[in-house]
Amino acid sequence: MTFAWPNKPDAPNADDASGSRPNTIAAASVICDVGQESKTMGCLGVHLALTAAEVAMLKSFKDDSGRLEYFQSELEDVYFSEHEDLIAESDKAWDALHRALSDGELSYTSGPYPFRLAVIGGEPIYAADDYIMSL
């Protein structure tokens, strides 16, 4: 199971054989979208294979609100409508998967490597009540 993998400096960044999309070299996990109505509903896991340019853009924001807005307006809808082959929805199972692969804690750093990176990734870039994002 691989939802997140490290950036590889030697990974190509050219268009794929079809010429339609650059090779994906990073992944982001967007785990918690509870909306405004209820903070008690389960968080849903969605994992995206991102291009190097998309990763760079997500990292470029100085504040979380800009990063979240970019994700929601530029990535989320596009991936669900045009790149369904590059998303994996883990629904509410992301939490149990992460805990089973790590040491049982919900943490970015606890548990054995590389298993602790499989679900919520290695580099947190946003964490609030509405979303968790990591690369």
Beta strands, then each sheet from edge to edge (+ up, - down):
strand 1: 26-30
strand 2: 45-50
strand 3: 87-91
strand 4: 124-127
strand 5: 132-134
sheet 1: 3+ 2- 1+ 5- 4+
end
